[in-house]
Amino acid sequence: MHVKEKIMKNILFGLAVSTIFIAACNNGTDSTSQSKKTDSSISPARTEPGTKDPGVSVSTKATPVKEIVGSYLQLKNAFTRDNDKEAAAAGNAMVQAFGKFNKASLTSEQSKTYTDIEDDAKEHAEHISKNAGNIKHQREHFEMLSKDIYQLVKTFGSGQELYYDHCPMYNDNKGADWISETKEIKNPYLGKSMPGCGVIKEEIKQ
Amino acid sequence: MRRRNKVLLVLLTIFGAIQFIQPARNRNGQASPTDITRVYVVPASVQAVLKKACYDCHSNNTRYPWYSIIQPGAWWMASHIKKGKQDLNFSAFGGYSDRRQQSKLKSIANSITDGAMPLSSYSFLHRGLSEDEKEILVNWARKITDSLQAIN
């Protein structure tokens, strides 16, 4: 009886340890799925200030990528304010904009370019939407995303006058580009610490 | 005392029963035609680092440790591998578009320098990467990204 009890105790201990271990791991995934939930719950409310932004909603020419570009500018403006949560919401808005995009009107050549860009850009937007709390990581994806959106705008038109800006200092002076709807430089990579850093590389006409 | 034994027995039975439910193993064994080594030059030093700390979750071939068969840990591991391969699969790298390959290589360098990868739980269970090993991997990824950007 005594020995049996000892064995039981050992097993119980083993079980407890493994339960704690697994609970700890599950907690990790729980918290991420929770943050995902809050992101999506934020997004409808957050789209409002974005659309209120001067320039974002201003559009004169029709372009099929209008909504995607709109969400990009919303994202960019969130980064100029160092706001990771708004950035996450805008990333989520972009994922949805990609989802709503209608490829039917495109030529096969355009469709190929679009798919190629979407494939990459959507993933960046997803990462940004899931990484509220880690603005550094969000900005890394924003850098790659900016290149995609630039190509998208060059292929399908911008619908509004845009500026392709360059920040020479980001990422240990490796530099990075972004698209803006304002002529005034507002740096999304360095945010409030260096808002005026950057130059206009190109003016993108409608 | 008797009650406790009963609870224990139930727990043990559950623990025993789930051992028979094993997730499919991520072991292809074959060299994939879209493997990264087929599309880019991967020096032996880089390959060694990739094998050591990346391929377990980011390829079609996981080296399973002996304890990986014990449930529910196996489920936990399988979910990590699934997520890892979704984000980046070195065995399928050649199948990504050029744009995506470039993004992935950049993200590899970023996540290593940021310390996001390898995951701390992975580094805890396996041996993590030394600073030298990290540098080998980051430099390699950056070199390819730079050469790709020069072409475009």
Interface residues (C-beta under 8 A of the other chain):
Chain A: M8 I11 L12 L15 S18 F21 I22 C25 N26 T29 D116 I117 D119 D120 E123 H124 K136 H137 E140 H141 M144 D148
Chain B: N5 L8 L11 L12 F15 P72 G73 W76 S79 S97 D98 R99 R100 Q102 S103 K106 S107 N110 D114 A116 S121
